[in-house]
């Protein structure tokens, strides 16, 4: 840069005729030298939010089904929270979305993820880490029921589940486990960190399977959202000497609403 020129192997040296403004992009796969960094104005560009990534997918992949676009973007947000060697960027999102449209897929399931995960992760270790770290919610709930259900679950119990609903395991097992938990306890509260996004919809199959058995579906992404949860629980169900009462199931999502009549009283 001090000579105002760069060399491109296929073209050769190119010299600037005016003082150049150089923009350097890095995906952090190589370390930049301290000398170079000291001469740069550093600007960190983070991965896009769910809403921004969804807008990009809509614009760049014409004809994509809205549900599929939302599931793709939600899953990519989940993937980037994993400890990967190289987190996928927006380019991988667009490649994956275009491939799923070409394959005529209208939603994500375990088989689709297994077949196309190579479009998301380019490192073998990342693929293995992604699947080993994937949440098998149904299996976890089933194990909880088998080991602790009799000791902890009763008509006074309030069960709180914190998850984004992305289940890489058996969806039918998730639904059956949620149904059993709901039958045995007073209330089921599901806290979803993604619910804080204005345009989020619980379209992934795991969340869809769980919704009918959730009494309160609420966000949990900061301290204020947890305060709102406490206020919502108190306002909706009040308190008895045995705890919260289930009277009428309420949720912002139609799939989770079920009138239960009177709650299980004392």
C-alpha positions in Angstrom: 0.0 0.0 0.0 2.9 2.3 0.6 3.7 2.1 -3.1 0.1 2.8 -4.1 -0.1 -0.5 -6.0 -1.3 -4.0 -5.7 -0.4 -7.1 -7.7 -3.0 -9.5 -9.0 -1.5 -12.8 -10.1 -3.7 -13.1 -13.2 -3.2 -9.4 -14.3 0.0 -8.1 -12.8 0.7 -4.9 -10.8 -1.8 -2.1 -10.8 -0.7 1.3 -9.6 -3.1 4.0 -8.4 -2.9 7.5 -10.0 -4.3 9.1 -6.9 -4.0 8.4 -3.2 -6.0 5.3 -2.8 -8.7 4.5 -0.2 -8.2 0.8 0.4 -11.1 -1.4 1.8 -9.9 -4.7 3.2 -12.4 -7.4 4.0 -11.6 -10.4 6.2 -13.5 -13.5 7.3 -10.9 -14.0 10.1 -9.5 -17.2 8.6 -6.1 -15.4 8.4 -4.6 -13.1 11.0 -3.9 -9.6 9.8 -0.5 -8.2 11.0 -0.4 -5.6 13.7 1.4 -3.2 11.4 -1.5 -3.4 8.9 -4.2 -3.1 11.6 -2.6 0.0 13.0 -2.9 1.7 9.6 -6.6 0.8 9.2 -9.9 2.2 10.3 -11.5 -0.9 11.7 -15.2 -1.5 11.1 -16.8 -4.7 12.4 -19.8 -5.8 10.2 -21.7 -8.5 12.1 -23.9 -11.1 10.7 -27.4 -9.9 9.7 -30.3 -10.0 12.1 -33.1 -12.4 11.4 -35.2 -9.6 9.9 -32.4 -8.3 7.7 -31.4 -11.8 6.5 -35.0 -12.6 5.7 -35.3 -9.5 3.6 -32.1 -10.4 1.7 -33.4 -13.9 1.0 -36.7 -12.6 -0.2 -34.9 -10.2 -2.6 -32.2 -12.6 -3.8 -34.2 -15.8 -4.1 -37.4 -15.0 -6.0 -40.3 -17.4 -5.6 -39.2 -18.8 -2.3 -42.0 -19.9 -0.1 -42.4 -17.5 2.9 -42.4 -20.3 5.4 -39.3 -21.9 4.0 -37.5 -18.5 4.0 -38.3 -18.0 7.6 -37.2 -21.4 8.6 -33.9 -21.0 6.8 -33.2 -17.7 8.4 -34.1 -18.9 11.9 -32.0 -22.0 11.5 -29.0 -19.9 10.3 -29.3 -17.7 13.4 -29.2 -20.9 15.4 -26.2 -22.2 13.5 -24.2 -19.1 14.1 -24.6 -19.4 17.9 -22.8 -22.7 17.8 -19.0 -22.9 18.4 -17.9 -23.5 14.8 -14.6 -23.0 13.1 -16.2 -21.0 10.3 -19.8 -19.7 10.9 -21.8 -19.5 7.7 -22.4 -16.1 6.2 -25.2 -14.6 4.1 -23.6 -16.2 1.0 -24.2 -19.7 2.4 -27.8 -18.7 3.3 -28.5 -17.7 -0.2 -26.9 -20.8 -1.7 -28.9 -23.0 0.7 -32.1 -21.2 0.0 -31.7 -21.4 -3.8 -30.8 -25.2 -3.5 -33.9 -25.9 -1.4 -36.1 -24.0 -3.9 -34.6 -26.1 -6.7 -35.3 -29.2 -4.7 -38.9 -28.1 -4.3 -38.8 -28.2 -0.5 -41.4 -26.2 1.3 -40.0 -26.6 4.8 -37.0 -28.0 6.8 -36.9 -31.4 8.4 -34.1 -33.6 9.7 -33.7 -35.4 6.3 -33.4 -32.2 4.4 -30.8 -30.8 6.8 -28.8 -34.0 6.6 -28.8 -33.9 2.8 -27.9 -30.2 2.4 -25.8 -29.4 5.5 -22.7 -29.2 3.2 -24.1 -26.0 1.8 -24.1 -24.4 5.3 -20.8 -25.7 6.8 -17.7 -26.1 4.8 -15.5 -27.7 7.5 -15.9 -31.4 8.3 -15.5 -30.7 12.0 -18.2 -28.0 11.9 -20.7 -30.5 10.3 -20.0 -33.0 13.1 -20.1 -30.3 15.8 -23.4 -28.9 14.4 -25.1 -32.3 14.6 -23.6 -33.3 17.9 -24.6 -30.0 19.4 -28.0 -29.9 17.8 -30.9 -30.0 20.3 -32.9 -33.2 20.4 -35.7 -31.7 22.5 -38.0 -34.7 22.3 -35.3 -37.0 23.6 -34.4 -34.6 26.4 -38.0 -34.3 27.5 -38.5 -38.1 27.3 -35.4 -38.6 29.4 -36.6 -36.0 31.9 -40.0 -37.8 32.2 -38.4 -41.2 32.6 -36.0 -40.2 35.3 -37.7 -37.3 37.1 -41.3 -37.3 36.0 -42.8 -39.2 39.0 -40.8 -37.2 41.5 -41.2 -33.7 40.1 -44.4 -33.5 38.1 -47.8 -33.1 39.8 -50.9 -30.9 39.5 -49.0 -28.1 41.3 -46.0 -28.1 39.0 -45.1 -25.2 36.6 -42.8 -26.5 33.9 -40.6 -23.9 32.2 -38.8 -24.8 28.9 -36.2 -22.5 27.4 -35.6 -23.3 23.7 -35.9 -21.9 20.2 -37.8 -25.1 19.2 -35.3 -26.3 16.6 -35.4 -30.1 17.2 -32.9 -32.2 15.2 -34.5 -35.4 16.5 -37.8 -37.2 16.4 -40.7 -34.6 16.1 -43.3 -37.2 17.1 -41.4 -37.9 20.3 -41.3 -34.2 21.1 -45.1 -33.9 20.6 -45.8 -37.0 22.7 -43.5 -35.8 25.5 -45.1 -32.3 25.5 -48.6 -33.9 25.6 -47.6 -36.0 28.6 -46.0 -33.1 30.5 -49.0 -30.9 29.8 -51.4 -33.6 31.1 -49.5 -34.0 34.4 -48.7 -30.4 35.4 -50.5 -27.2 36.3 -48.8 -25.0 33.6 -46.3 -25.3 30.8 -44.3 -22.1 30.0 -42.1 -22.0 26.9 -39.5 -19.2 26.6 -38.2 -18.7 23.1 -35.3 -16.2 22.6 -36.3 -15.7 19.0 -39.8 -14.5 20.0 -38.3 -11.1 20.7 -37.8 -10.5 17.0 -40.8 -8.5 15.6 -41.3 -10.6 12.6 -40.7 -14.0 14.2 -43.2 -16.7 13.6 -42.9 -20.2 15.2 -43.0 -22.1 11.9 -40.3 -24.7 12.5 -41.7 -28.2 13.0 -40.5 -28.6 16.5 -42.2 -25.5 17.7 -45.4 -26.3 15.8 -45.5 -29.7 17.5 -45.1 -28.2 21.0 -47.4 -25.2 20.6 -50.7 -27.0 21.4 -49.4 -28.0 24.8 -48.0 -24.6 25.9 -49.9 -22.5 28.3 -47.7 -19.4 27.9 -45.4 -18.8 25.0 -43.1 -15.9 25.8 -39.8 -14.3 24.7 -36.7 -14.5 26.9 -33.8 -12.5 25.5 -33.1 -9.9 28.2 -33.9 -9.0 31.8 -36.9 -6.9 30.8 -38.5 -9.8 28.9 -38.2 -11.9 32.0 -39.9 -9.1 34.1 -42.7 -9.1 31.5 -43.0 -12.8 31.9 -43.6 -12.5 35.7 -46.2 -9.7 35.1 -47.9 -11.8 32.4 -48.1 -14.9 34.6 -49.5 -12.9 37.5 -52.0 -11.0 35.3 -53.3 -14.1 33.4 -53.5 -16.6 36.1 -53.1 -14.9 39.5 -52.0 -16.8 42.5 -53.6 -19.2 44.9 -52.1 -20.7 48.0 -50.9 -23.6 45.8 -49.4 -21.4 43.0 -50.5 -20.4 39.6 -53.9 -21.5 38.3 -54.6 -22.8 34.8 -58.0 -21.4 33.8 -58.0 -20.7 30.1 -55.0 -21.4 27.9 -53.7 -18.2 26.3 -51.1 -17.6 23.7 -50.4 -15.2 20.9 -50.3 -18.1 18.4 -53.5 -19.9 17.4 -51.9 -23.3 17.4 -51.2 -23.0 21.1 -54.7 -21.9 22.3 -57.0 -24.5 23.9 -59.8 -23.7 26.2 -59.4 -25.9 29.2 -62.4 -24.8 31.2 -61.6 -24.5 34.9 -58.1 -25.1 36.1 -57.0 -27.7 38.5 -58.1 -26.2 41.7 -56.9 -26.9 45.2 
